[in-house]
Amino acid sequence: MAAVSALQIAQWVSGEILGDADRTVERARPMNTATATDLTFAENPRNLALLLMSVAPVAIVPPGTPAIGGRTLILARDPLGAFITAVEKLHPRPKPSFRGVHPTAIVDPTAIVPDDVELGPHAVVGEGTKIGRGAKLGAGVVVGHFCTLGDEVTIWPNAVVYDRCIIGNRVVIHSGTVIGADGFGYRTVAGKHVKVPQLGHVEIGDDVEIGANCAIDRATFGATVVGEGTKVDNLVQIAHNVVLGRHNLIVSQVGIAGSCTTGEYVVIGGQAGMIDHLHIGDRAMVGAQTGITRDVEVDARILGTPGLLQRDQMRIWVTTRKLPEMLRDLQAVKKKLGMEES
């Protein structure tokens, strides 16, 4: 893209110019990598000092920011959001190399696929599956039999949706993710582990985004559910019969065991794990690497293994750091009392 003036950028983001409106930039980069031809941004007043060390000539900043080192400033209510808009304008994504159904895609004759759907090379759509308008399925995507995909669904290359799964509107599923594989269910019969048939399905609500290389297992009989607006990071395992509430944030490498449930706006930090049949209440926050072994109450903050309320876990950690000093004090007292050390 050709050089763009600060004035043009301000118009894109509904911002106010402070400085030379004719100054131009060619790209948009964060402050730590920005060059003398780049637009950058400072999200809040704490970051403004860093602008003094940046050579970027134009920056998007919060309202009320004073002039900084002769730079052209664009004052915007939401500097990060404005910078994202500028990035999308300055660095537009390449258009797909195909439109419609790629010649190598395989679509069952009974599937319902609107004219505006994009199916990439070697994508597969199974028997009886219905795909909504504006959906985009990348190269190698497999959607099984009798699935339902809503409008404007995006599934990136090499993801798999097993039979009978239901995907809501505007859902994004990233590469390598598997939706609807069998849950891990076995019975021990006559000394052998015998598989319990996994006869349910997965339901994913509207506006959900699921990262790369995740696994969301189908229910044993009913539905494994991911609620509307929930965002799932990469490398997450969600087991059979789990029901996640609306607008949860599930961070990378979390493992949620079978039949667990969550309320709304729950946050689970990276590498946390839950044993089966637990419930996490609305707006609860679970810290990274926490081991959850019992239900979590509404609005609770849980840390550590086993997971405890934040205030209790912090006391334990503070006490643990003092153990060497406490041991030395105990040994000194025993010596003074003439007691043998054990």
ABEGO torsion letter per residue (X at the ends): XBBBBAAAAAAAAGBBBBEBAABBBABBBBAAABBAABBBBBABAAAAAAAAABABABBBBBBGBBBBGGBBBBBBABAAAAAAAAAAAABBBBBBABBEBBAABBBBAABBBBAABBBBBGBBBBBGBBBBBGBBBBBGBBBBBGBBBBBGBBBBBGBBBBBGBBBBBGBBBBBGBBBGBBBBBBBBBGGBBBBBBBABBBBBBBGBBBBBGBBBBBBAABBBBBBBGBBBBBGBBBBBGBBBBBGBBBBBGBBBBBGBBBBBGBBBBBGBBBBBGBBBBBGBBBBBGBBBABBBBBGBBBBEOBBBBAAAAAAAAAAAAAAAAAAAAAAAAAAAAGBBBX
